[in-house]
Amino acid sequence: MKIPKSFSFLSKAKPSTFAYPPNVKPPAEKEKSKLVTAKLSTTDKTTNRPVIKPGEEEKKEEEKAGEEEKKEEEKKEEEVVPEEEPE
C-alpha cells in the first residue's frame, strides 16, 4: 500500500494503550525455613533396637540357658554346704 508523504495521523489515545507490555519478572524465591519434624516414639524404638542376625538368635537362647544352669548350680552349692562356726 502506498501512502502519500504528506499524510499524518493524530491519535488522542494514551500512549500506554499501544505500548509494549512490561517484561514479566519471575517470582522471587522466598527462603524456606525448615520445619521441625515430629520425632515419634516408635522411631526411637526402631533405631535403638539391636539388629539380630538369623544365627544369633539361637546362640543367645543357648547362652541364656547356660547362664540359668550356672545360677541354679551355685544356689544348690550354697544350700548344701553350710559352714559351721567352731565354739
Contacts in CASP RR format, 6 or more apart in sequence:
PFRMAT RR
TARGET T0000
AUTHOR 0000-0000-0000
METHOD contacts of the structure
MODEL  1
MKIPKSFSFLSKAKPSTFAYPPNVKPPAEKEKSKLVTAKLSTTDKTTNRP
VIKPGEEEKKEEEKAGEEEKKEEEKKEEEVVPEEEPE
52 60 0 8 1.000
END
